[in-house]
Structure formats: structure tokens, C-alpha cells
Amino acid sequence: MLWQELGRRTAEAAVPAPPEEVAAAARLVRGYSAMLLYTASCTRDTYHRVIRPSMALHHPAFSGAWARDYGPVRALLRGRLPAAWDGRAGALLEECALNEAVHDGIAARLVPEAPSLLQSAASNGRPLPRNIRAVLFDTYFLTLRAPCSSVEVAAQLLRRVKVVREDLAANGLYPAATSSRAEKTDGLCTPRVEEIERAVPQLLASIARDSVRCFPSDFSAPAPASSLSPTRAFEHPLEGSGSHGV
């Protein structure tokens, strides 16, 4: 969802670029860095015993780059900005560089002596067509796609922000009973990365405010999650159980 919103803002970038628009894009990139840290806060043992094998069984070359929402933001995350933002986005470029450092630091923590699945399978035949890769990515994460209004997308984002904040309030980013914090590499111990770790709930709250701010004050609230049709993104019944790090 953060990629979708970042891609939308990038595609709609206009001249002159409002400063707040670029600032909102920078918050989305930092939010993505925060979600990388959150979803990679499991122990190294859990990653190699449970998560990596499950991805490899789904496909030997499974990669986050297969997500259909990643394509529209790939260039931006690598520092290639829309022309409308040239000269106005120093902070955004810094966030993109920090995001890359976070990604590299997580790889070094979870897979210190092995290549990614995609790198391991690079020489095994022809690559899959892009649309097949996108379908495999969605099926792994139990995601169903259908046309949704921007209000519905915002409602899904707000629900996820709520459960992540509740999880962090109950367990912290690195639960005390696990080895996750002790396994951090030097790349994840820099002041800027640790600043993100401390501020995950606040970052998510500011992104949620940005999302809601896009709508007029009189828009109709979306229906409760229980009454949404099954064409929305899959909602796991245990979402928010606080088990992300154990």
C-alpha cells in the first residue's frame, strides 16, 4: 500500500511541485524503511527455518521485486526522481539512500553468508514472465486484487497501521524473549536507522494522516471490514496477534 501511494504521487507529480507533496513522498519512503525493519524483526533462525523455505517452495527465485506495486516506484527508490521534483527533493533522495542501507543491513543480518533466492536461482533457466511473477507474489501473501476506491484503500491502510501499532505497543520491535536485537549488524546500528526503529508508530501515524488528508471532510466512511466483499486484500484472522517476532 505504501508503494501504491508513493507510485501515485510520483505519477501525478506536477510543476511547480508543492513542498508538502515532496515531503509526503519522503515520509512514504521512510515508512517503507520502517516496514522493512518491522517485517524483518524475526530471528535469523526463524527466517531460515520457516520464512525462507516457504518462499523457496513457492518458487526457487522468489523476490519482493516481483510485486506488481514495486515497478512504479523502482526508479524513485534508486534515486531517479520525476522532473517536477528536481532540485526540490534533497530530503527525499536522502531517504532513498537510507532505504537502500536498511535493505542491505537486513540482508546482512538475516542472510549473512548466502545470496538471495533470486540470486541463487539466476542461472536456472529463463526468467518467468512479469505477469506470472506478479501472480506468484500475490498468492504467497494471500492478496486478492480488484478495483478499489481510494477511500477503501485508505481504510485498509488504517486497519494495518492500527494492528502494527498495537503489536509494537505490546511486544516492541525486537521482543525481549528473542535474539533478534542481538543479531543486528553494524549497518542496522547507525543513529539514523535506530531513529527509524524508535519512531515506527509515529511514522505510521503520519502516513495515515497524509492518506486521510487526501479526502474531503464530508466523505462517507467505508463499511466495516466484516462487510467488505472478498475482493479486497485478504485479512488474516490472526492479524495483530503480536507474534511477528517470536
N, C-alpha and C positions, 0 to 999 in steps of 0.2 A: 504493500500500500504506500509506503514511503517512496518507493521507486516510481509508482504510478503518479503520485503527486509531484515529485521532482521532474518527471518527464513532461507532465502537463505544463508546469511553469516554464520549463526550458523551451518547449514548442511554441508557447504563447509569448515569449519574450519580445517586447516591443521597444522602440526608440521614441522618447527617452525612457530608460529603464528606471522605474521608481525605486528609490533606495530600499524601501521596505520589501519589495519583491525579491531583490538580490539577497537581503538579509534572511528572508524566509527560506530561500533555497539553501543558504548556508546552514540554517538550523536543520533542514531535512538531511543534509549530508552528515551533520554531527549526530542526528538521530539514528541514521543508518550505522554509524560507527558504534553508537551505544547498543544497538540491537545485535551487532556482531559480537560485542563483548558479552551481552546477556545470553545469547544462544550458544556461545562457546564457553560458558562458565562451568560446564560439566568437568569431571576429572578426566585426565588422559586415559585412564583405564576404561571409563565408561565410553569414551569416544571410540577406542579401538575394539572394545568387546561388544558394543551394541550399535553405535551410530554408523561408523564407517562400514562394518559388514552389511548393515541393512541397505545402505546406499549402493554398495557394490553388487548386492544381489538384485537390486532394481535395475542397474546397468553398470558394467565394469568401469565406465568412464564418467559416471555421474558427476555433474558440476552445477554449482549455483549459477554459472554463466548461461545455463540453458533456459533460465526463467524468461518468459516472453516479456516481462516487465523490465528486464535488465537492459535489453537492446537500446531503448530510447535514452538511457542515462549513461551508457558505457563511455561515450566520448567525454561527457561532462566530468565523470568521476576520474577520468585520466587528464583533466585539466584543459580540455578544449571547450571553451565557453561559447555561447551564442554571441554573434557580433554585437547585439544590443547591449551586452553586459561588458564588453571590452573596456578596460580602464576603470571600471566601477566595482570590480569584484575581487579585490585583493584578499579579503577575508574568506570568500568562497574558495578561492584557489588554495589557501592555507588549509581549509577543511578537507579538500580533496586529497592533499598530500598527507594529512593526518589520517584520513581514512585508509589510505594505502599502507601506512605504517601500522595501523591497528590490524589490518588484514594479515600483513606479514608476521606481526607479533603472535597472532593467534595460530597461524600455521606453524611457527617455530615452537609454540607451547604444546600443541596437540599432536603434531606430526614432525618431531624434531629430526628424524633420520629417514624419512620416506617421502617420496613425491606425492602429489595429489593423485586421486583416482584418474582424473583426466590426463595428467602427465604419464601415469603408469600405463594407460591404455592407448597412448598416442600412436603407436605403431601397429595396432591391431586392426588392420583393415581400413576401409573407407569410413569417414565420419558420417554419422546419421544426418538425414535432412533436418533443417532447422525446426520445422513444424513437429516432427517426431520427437525431437529433444524437448520441445516445449510441453508436449503432452506427457512425456515421461516425468518431467519435473512436477507438473500439476498432480499427476496421480500419486507420486510419492508423498506429497504434502496434503493429499485428500482435498484438493481445491477444485471446485466446480465454478465455471465461468459462464456468465450471461450478462446481457446489458443491464447496468445498474445506474440509477441516477447518482449525481454527486452527493446528494443528501444521504442515500443509502450507503455509499462508500464511506462517508464521514462517520455514520453510525457504527459501521463495522470497526473502523479505526478506533473510535472512542471506547468500544467494548474491550478491544485488545489492550489499549492503554490502561484501562481500569484493572484488568487481571494482572498485567505485568507489575503495576504499582503495588497491588495487594501482595503479590508474591515477594517483591523486594522488601516490603514492609515487614513481612513475616519471616523471611529467610535471609535477606541480604543478597548481594550479588554472588558472593562466594560463601555458601553455608558453612558454618563453623565445623561441622562434623566431617567435612570432606577435605581432600588435599588440593583443591583447585587453586587457592590463593598461593600456596607454597610452590606450585608448579609454574607460576608466572615467570616468563623470561625477561631479560633486560629491556627488550623492546616494549613490554607492557608495563614497565615500572617507571616510565618517564612522567614528569609532572603533568604534561598535557593529557596523556592517556588516563592517568589516575583522576584528573579533574573530571573527565567524562564519566568514569566509573562512579564517582561520588554524586554526580548530577543526573543520573539516568531518569529518576522520577520527574524532576523539574524539566528536563529536556522534552520528555514525552508530553508533559502538560502544556508546554509552549507550542509544540507541534499541533496538539489537539485544538488549542485556541486559534492557531492560524487556520486550521481546517474549518472550524465553525464560523470564523470571521468572514469566510467567503460567501455566506448566505445572508439574504435579507433578514431583518429581525422578525418578520412575520411568517417565515416558512413553517410548514406543518411538520411536526415531529414525526420521525419514521415509526412504523409499527414495532412493538416489542419483538425481540429476537425469536420468541417462540412462535410467532405468527408469520414470520417471513417464509416465503416459498423456498423449497430446497434448491433453487438455482443460485442461491448466494454461496459465498465461500463457506466451506464446511466448518461447523462449530463442534469441537470435540467436547463431550460431556464432562470431561475432567479438566477442561481448560481453567487455569488459575488455581490448580490444586497445590501449588507450591513445591512441586517435585523436580523443578528444572535442574537442580544441581546435585541431586542425590541418586 
